[in-house]
Amino acid sequence: MNTSPRPPTPINSPSYPTEFQQVILKKSQNFVGRAFLFTAIYNFIQSHDRG
């Protein structure tokens, strides 16, 4: 995991259903740091079409 972190996906991105945007915003409001985790998630999503 030597890749640089990707910028977070904007909350109003088409990848998030509109009904979840408010929930995602509320739950992630105070979530900071852990860039390595976001990088790992991003890399997984880019290389796998399902979990």
N, C-alpha and C positions, 0 to 999 in steps of 0.2 A: 504494500500500500504506500508506494512512494509517489503517488500522484498528488498534485496540489488540490486543495478543496475547491469545490464548485460553489458558486454563489447560490444561496437558497432560492428555491422557486417562489416567486411572488404568490401571495395568498390569493390573488384574484386571477391566477393563471388558469387557462382552460383545462389543465390537468386535474384540478380540484372541482368536484361537483359543487354547484352554488349552495346547495343545502348544507354542505359541510364547512364552508368557508368561515362562518362565524365561530363554529366549534373549534376549528383548527387555530384560528387567531387567538381565541381565549386560552386554549391549552398551551400554546407555544409562546405566549406573551413573555413569560419570565424564563424561558429556556435559552440559556446562552452557553457558549463554549462547546466543547466536544466536537470540534471540526472534523476529527478523525472519524467519528461516527457518521456524520453526514456524508463524508467522502465515501465511506464504505457502502452506505445505502445507495448513493448516486451510482457508484460503479456497478453494484448489483443490478439495479434497475436498467442500466444501459446494456448489460450483457445477458440478462435473462428476461424472457417475455412473460414469465409467471413465477410465483414464489414457491 
